[in-house]
C-alpha cells in the first residue's frame, strides 16, 4: 500500500511540474490559434500564481521524489520558475518607463492638479502581489441594465450604465468593447466599469452592430448615436456632458479614436485606447506572425473586401488619417508581445499625434499580449489600470 502511494505521489508531482512548465512557457510562446491565444494571455496575467506553483512543485520534487524522477521534475519546475521570474522582475523597469512617459507628456506636476477627493481614490501602487491573489477592490456602485439608446434598421441597441454610489453629477466615461467588430457585448468587463464608477465616473458601456452583417461605417454611426443620447440625457443619468472621455479595447478602441477625432456629437476631453488598430491598410498588407485571428478575414468582414479592392474605405476607416488637426488627448496602451494588433501601430499613431502638437501618451507593457486586461487583477492590467485612472482624472477633471 505504501509503495503504491509513493508511486501515485511521484507521478502526481512529476505531472504537476510538467503542467507548470507547459503553462509558464506560454508567457514566451506566441499563440498561433485563438484558443491558444487565450492560454497565452492568461499565463502572462496569472504569472504570480504560476510562480508559486512552480516553487511548490520544485520543493516537493526535491524532498519526495527519487533521483530518477527528481531531475526531470526539478528541471521542469526550475525552467518554469525562471520564466515567471523574468516577467516579475520586468515590472519595476517597465513601470519606471511608464512613469517617465506620462510625466513627460502631461507634466511632472500633473498629479498635483487632480482634486484631492479624486486623488484619494487612485491606486497607491502600480502592482500589488497581494492583489494578484486577493483581487482588486472594486467598490460599491449603482447599475442600470439594458438602457436603450437607439434603434437602427429594427435593431435595438442598449447600454449598461454604472454610477457612483451617491447621487451627483460626474464626468462620463464611454466604454466600447472589442471583439474584431463582429462579436462582444456591453455586459463584458463589468469589473472595470464597476471600478471606474466607484471612483467617481458615470460609465456608459455601449453596444454597436456587428460585422459581417453590418459593415463600416455602421459601427461608428452607432457610437455617435450613443454620444448623442448621452448628451441629451446627461442630467438624467448624472453625467457631465462637458467632461467626457472615450475608452475602447481593440476594435472598440479603433471606434473610440475615430469618434474622438472625427465626430462632433459630444465634446471629448480624452480618448483611451487599449491595443487599438489604427492603420487598417497596413494591418491587412502586413499581418502579424503568427496570426491567431486571421486578420485579413476580419478586415474583409468589417469593410467588405481587401485594400486593393476598397482602398478609400480602408483609408477612411483608419484613425491614423485623422491626427493632422488638433484632437483630443490620447492614452495608448499596447503589449509589446501583441500578435493581433502589434505595438508598432501604437508607435505610429503616437508619433503622428506628437508631430502635430497633440497630447499623447504611449505605454508599452513588455510581456503583454492582446487582451491583457481580460484578467482584471492580472499583472498587466494592474499597471494599465494605475495609469489609466491617472490619465482619466487628468483629462476629465483638470481640463486641457
Phi, psi and omega in degrees: 000315179298319180296320179295319179297321179294321178297317180297314179299317181300311182290327179294313179296318179298317179296316180295323178294322179288323176296318178300318178294316180301312181293318181296326182299333181287354170292332183253335188273126173289136187277128180274343182227165182297315177301321179286334175297319177300317179295318180295316177298312183298318181300319181293325186274336177256028181309318178300323177295316179295324178301310180297318179299318179293324178295316181297314181292327178298311181294316181298317180296321182298319186267334189251338186266150173286162186304322184297325180262335185300317185300314181297316180295319180295317180297315180299313181293321181293317179296315176300321179296319180294322178297312179297321180298322178301314180297315186292324178284348177279348185297312186297311178295326177295317179296320179297320178294318178297316180298318179297319181295313184291326177290323178297321186271326181259346183105141182297336182259017187299326181292329182292341182273346181286133179307144185303317183296328178283323182295326181293340180272351182288147175301139185276342182218144181294329180216132177237119178299322180296319180298331178299330182259322186267344183091164179264130179293119184273331182089174182269142179215170168251146186225124174252122185261147171051053177276115182289138178236342174194160172234122183235118179053042179081001180259120176276128177250132183241167174226156172258133181242125178246130184235153174302160185296329180259145178293148181170192174243123189233154172303151183257136173241115181263119186252128181240118186286162175261187182138029178060029180064004186234003177203172178119172184204147176292352179276352180279166179053039183294336179298317178297315181297318177296316181301312182291323178295320180294342181258017168102029178232144168271118187257124177250105177266110192257164178250166173204160181285152190253148168283160001274354180298320179241124184253161179304138018261021182305318183298318178292323177301322179292321177297315179297321177298321179294323179292322175297320177297317180297318178300314184289332186243021184303312182298320181299322184257015172063045179238148176265110184291350178266356181231079185239133174236136177262140180225134178214155176245130174054242179298329175293326176293322175303313180292323179297317179294317178299316180295321180290322186272332186255324193270146173249020184294332183202136176300132183243124181278337182187166177221137181241122183244117170264112175044050181273139173289138185235335183232091189290327178297309180293324178300324178286314185287336182227070183291160180291160177229118354292172185234081190294338182254001184061072188306317182296319178295322179298314181291324177294322175297321185287319187249347175098005180170191181268168176297332178291326178277325188227061185299319182291324178297320178293322179295313183295329184270006183257116181304331183297341180274006181238025181256011183285328180261173179296123181233173182297145174307142190231132170252124180244124178234123182228154170268132181295340179256022181291124178248024172241305171238102187294149184297340180299333179287326173297321178294323180299308184288329176299313180296321178295317179297315181293321181300325181271009175083015179274155174280123180213141177235126178244120178241127177246136178255113194304323186262353194281145174259178176297137179076026184303333184274009177297331175260105191299321179263017179291166184301310184292318182293329176299315177296313181298317181296320180303314182273333176298313183290333176287315177297318181299315179296319179296314184288316188275328188257329182273320186090162182206000000 
